[in-house]
Amino acid sequence: MSSTRLSSKGQVVIPKSIRDKHHWHEGQELEVIDSEDGLMLKEKRPFKKTNIKSVAGCLPYSGKTKSLEELEAAIAQGAIESAKKDDRR
């Protein structure tokens, strides 16, 4: 466990090992969450948390509708191509 001190200006220094672990750099915006146990710092995300259902219809598809078999074949082909790329590394 690391520790730090509160400055007269209310500032704290986050130990370098923790900044490195979380990939936090100068200027990083953090959310400060106050709880009964103390404070928690979380990386402030530039966008709200979302899921695929909320964005699935953002880009309209104007092509021919694909059958389930066509989709499965395309997925299988993509997996094969990805595996070949991994083998070349």
C-alpha positions as CSV (number, residue, x, y, z in Angstrom):
1,M,0.0,0.0,0.0
2,S,1.3,3.5,-0.9
3,S,0.7,6.7,1.0
4,T,0.8,10.4,0.2
5,R,0.3,13.7,2.0
6,L,-2.3,16.4,1.5
7,S,-0.6,19.8,0.7
8,S,-1.8,23.2,2.0
9,K,-3.5,23.7,-1.4
10,G,-5.4,20.4,-1.1
11,Q,-3.3,18.6,-3.6
12,V,-1.9,15.0,-3.3
13,V,0.8,13.3,-5.4
14,I,-0.3,9.9,-6.7
15,P,2.8,7.6,-6.5
16,K,4.4,6.9,-9.9
17,S,3.9,3.2,-9.6
18,I,0.2,3.7,-9.4
19,R,0.1,6.3,-12.2
20,D,2.1,3.8,-14.4
21,K,-0.2,0.9,-13.6
22,H,-3.2,2.9,-14.6
23,H,-1.5,4.7,-17.6
24,W,-2.3,8.1,-16.1
25,H,-0.2,11.0,-17.3
26,E,0.0,14.7,-16.6
27,G,-3.4,16.3,-17.4
28,Q,-5.4,13.1,-17.0
29,E,-8.9,13.9,-15.8
30,L,-10.0,11.8,-12.8
31,E,-13.4,11.5,-11.1
32,V,-13.3,11.9,-7.4
33,I,-15.9,9.6,-5.6
34,D,-16.6,10.3,-2.0
35,S,-17.7,7.4,0.2
36,E,-17.8,6.5,3.9
37,D,-14.5,4.7,3.6
38,G,-12.7,7.6,1.9
39,L,-12.1,8.8,-1.6
40,M,-11.8,6.8,-4.8
41,L,-10.2,8.1,-8.0
42,K,-11.4,6.8,-11.4
43,E,-10.3,7.7,-14.9
44,K,-12.8,10.1,-16.4
45,R,-14.0,8.6,-19.7
46,P,-14.5,10.9,-22.7
47,F,-17.7,9.2,-23.6
48,K,-20.6,7.7,-21.6
49,K,-20.5,3.9,-21.1
50,T,-22.5,2.3,-23.8
51,N,-23.3,-1.1,-25.3
52,I,-23.8,-2.6,-28.7
53,K,-27.6,-2.4,-28.6
54,S,-27.5,1.3,-28.1
55,V,-25.3,1.9,-31.2
56,A,-26.2,-1.0,-33.5
57,G,-28.5,1.1,-35.6
58,C,-26.2,4.2,-36.0
59,L,-25.0,3.3,-39.4
60,P,-27.7,2.2,-41.9
61,Y,-27.0,-0.8,-44.1
62,S,-28.3,-0.4,-47.6
63,G,-27.0,-3.6,-49.2
64,K,-28.7,-6.9,-49.8
65,T,-29.8,-8.7,-46.6
66,K,-27.4,-11.6,-45.7
67,S,-28.6,-15.0,-44.8
68,L,-27.5,-16.7,-41.5
69,E,-25.4,-19.1,-43.6
70,E,-23.6,-16.2,-45.3
71,L,-22.9,-14.5,-42.0
72,E,-21.5,-17.7,-40.5
73,A,-19.3,-18.2,-43.5
74,A,-18.0,-14.7,-43.3
75,I,-17.3,-15.1,-39.6
76,A,-15.4,-18.4,-40.2
77,Q,-13.4,-16.8,-43.0
78,G,-12.5,-13.9,-40.8
79,A,-11.4,-16.3,-38.0
80,I,-9.2,-18.2,-40.5
81,E,-7.6,-15.0,-41.8
82,S,-7.0,-13.8,-38.2
83,A,-5.3,-17.1,-37.3
84,K,-3.0,-16.9,-40.3
85,K,-1.9,-13.4,-39.3
86,D,-1.2,-14.6,-35.7
87,D,0.9,-17.5,-37.1
88,R,3.0,-15.0,-39.1
89,R,4.0,-13.0,-36.0
